[in-house]
Amino acid sequence: MYKKVFKRILDFSISLVALILFSPLIIILIILLVFANKGKPFFFQKRPGKHTKLFTIIKFKTMKDPKNNESELINQAQRITKVGAIIRKTSLDELLQLVNVLKGDMSLIGPRPLLIEYLPLYDKEQARRHMVKPGITGWAQVNGRTALSWKERFALDVWYVDHLSFNIDLKILLKTIQKIFNREAMSNIERASFSLWDGNT
């Protein structure tokens, strides 16, 4: 019952309240990023959701656009703006994903939505991470995140799919809040995620 009904009710209610409460901060960040990114405060990208159905994820734009003949992925770290670096350190770049939760594309808690390019690389077991909606935070994120190998992360995602419950979601939510206020943990998490998955590690 929780998985089929109450989880969505909680997602909608909490994301709506959070967006209202954080609206002054969101407006301030939009204004700052308009100046930092030449009028482009938002980042949009297609990501696979539940059952690999594509949706458009929305985040704050924390990087400059790549220059001509510049690799968009290799030079990510060099393209982060000063404002963007602060937003990333505090995980505020994820804040706008509450809109995706409100729309029903995502859940507050679930496996992180990764790149479309990864879809052909999953084995049968790893692909089960798409049996539930992706989340803003998840079991892998509170159990090591980028300190883990990709295969370890996917194993934790699949574990979550098999054990999804209110108690597990509450535990993940509380551990996420704890990590946000843990500066050392946030520093360790901070964008080691620039490394891309090649289907092996």
N, C-alpha and C positions, 0 to 999 in steps of 0.2 A: 504493500500500500504506500509506503514512504517513497519507494523508487518511482512508482507510476503516477502518484498524485501529489503527495505533500512536498516532495523535493521541489517540484515546479512552483508550487504556491510560495514556498519559502524563498526560492530564487527571485521570483517576481517581487515579492513584498520587500525583501531586504535590499535588492538592487534599486528599487524605486525610492525607498527611504534614504539610502546612501547617496544617490544622485542628488536628491534635494538638499541633504545636509552638506554635501561637498560642492554644491553649485557655486558658491563664492570663490572657492579655491580653483575650481575648473575654469571659471571666467578669467581669473588672474593668470593662470597658466596659458590659456589661449592667447591672451594679450601679449605675454612675454614671448611665446613661440611665434606669433605673427611677425614680430621684429627679428627674432633670431633666424627664422627660416624664410624670410622674404615673402610673407603673406600666406605661408602654408603651415598651419599649426597641427594638422592631422596627418596620420599615416594610415593608409588603407591597403589591405592585402587579402587576397583570396586564401582561405585555409579550409582544410577538410574537417567537417563536423561529424555528428553521429551518422553512422553507416556511410561515412566518407562523403556525405553531401556537402558541397562547397557553400561557404558563406563568406561575407566580407568582414574581416576583423578591423576594428578601429582602435588606434592608439594615438597618443601624442607623438608628434614627429620630433625625434630627438637627434636626428642626423641631417647633415647637409646632403643635398642631392649629389650623386657622383658626377665628376667632371667628364668631359668627352674622353673616351678611350680609357676610363678609369674603372676598374673592377668594382662593382657595387658591393660584393661580399668581402673580398680580401681587405678592402680599405675601410671597413665599418668603424673600427676603433678610432681611426684618424679623422673620421667625419663627424664624430659626436660634438655637438655644440656645447658651450659652457653651461647654458641653461639645461640642455639635454642631459648632461652628466649628472647634474643635481637631481633632475627628475628620475633618472634611472637608479641612482643610489637610494632614493627613498621609495622606489617601486611605484611612483605616481604615474609612470608611463602606462601602467596596467589599468588605471582608474576608469578610462573611457570604455573598457570592455564590459562595464556594468550595463552599457547600452545594448551590447550583444546579449547579455543575460536577460535583460528586460524583453528583448525581441524574441527570445527563445532559441537563439543560435547556440548559446553556451549556457553552462551552469556556473554557479559560484565555485563549485568544487568538481574536479574531474581531471582526466589527463590533459596536459597542455596541448592546444592546437598547434601542430607543427606544419612544416612546409608541404605543399602539394607534391613536390619533387620526391619526397620520401615514400609516397604511397606504393610504388612498385618494388621498393626495397624491403618492406616488411615480410617476415615469414608468416605462416598461418597463425601462429600463437601471438606474435606481436601485433598483427592486424586486429586482434580482438579488442585493442584499446579503443577502437572506434565503435564499440557496441553501446557506448554511453556518450552523452554530450561532453565536449571538451570543457575544461574549467579554467578559471582565472588562477586558481591554485589547486594543488593536488597532492596525492600520496608521495609521489617522487620528489616534489618540491620541498616537502617538509622532512624528507629522509635522505638528504644529501645533494639533490639537484645536480648541479654541474660538477660536483666532486665525484659523481658516479659515472661509470661508463654508459654509453647509450643503451647497451643491452640490459644493464641493471635498471636503468630508468624505465625501459619498456616492460621489464618484468614486474616492477612496482605498479605501473599503470594497469597491467592485466590483473594483478592481485586486487587492485581497487575495484575493477569491474566485477570480480567474483565475490567481493565482500562488501559491496556498497550497502550502507545502512546509515541511519541517522547518527548513531554513536560514532561511526568512523568519520562522517562528515564534520561532526562537532569537534572531534579530536584534531582533524586537519585544520579547521578554522582557528582553533585556539593556538595551535603550533605555528600557524602562519602569522598571527598577530604577534606572537612572541619573537619570531624571527625578524619581523619588520622593525621592532624596537631593539634588536640586538645588532649593534653596529658592526661587530666583528663578523657575525654570520652574513650580514648584508654585503660586507666587503668581499667575503669569500664567494658569495653567489654572483657578484657583479660581473656579468658579461664574459665569463668564460664560455658562455653560450654562443660566442662568435664562431666556435668550432662547428663545422658542418658534419653531418652524418653521411658516411659513404656506404653504409650497409654492412660494415664489418665489425667495428668496435662497439 
